Amino acid sequence: VVLNEEMQLARAPIDAMAVSIVVASILLEHGSDHLKTEVVPRLLDGSALGCFGYSEPESGSDVAAAKTKAERDGDEW
């Protein structure tokens, strides 16, 4: 709560920070070693911003309502 209030007072880009944290979390879970060592630290220290785009016919940009999933087929998805 305090961080959020201080960032609002400083007019800091709260949404951008939140998205960067989500992107960093995804990269830590699924990213390559390069992304984990080179990109994630920059997302977390604020020297880079992250984003992701998503759209699906039935859910639009609501990621929580996504129905699409990937399935491994040998060495491919």
ZIGI-V912711 format. One record per backbone hydrogen bond with DSSP energy under -1.0 kcal/mol. CO is the residue of the C=O (numbers start at 1). NH is the residue of the N-H. Records with the same first field share a line. If there is no record, write none. Layout:
CO = NH + NH
//
This chain:
1 = 5
2 = 6
3 = 7
4 = 8
5 = 9
6 = 10
7 = 12
8 = 11
12 = 14
13 = 17
14 = 18
15 = 19
16 = 20
17 = 21
18 = 22
19 = 23
20 = 24
21 = 25
22 = 26
23 = 27
24 = 28
25 = 29
26 = 30
27 = 31
32 = 36
33 = 37
34 = 38
35 = 39 + 40
39 = 43
40 = 44
41 = 45
42 = 48
56 = 60
59 = 62
60 = 56
61 = 63
62 = 65
63 = 66
73 = 76
76 = 73
//
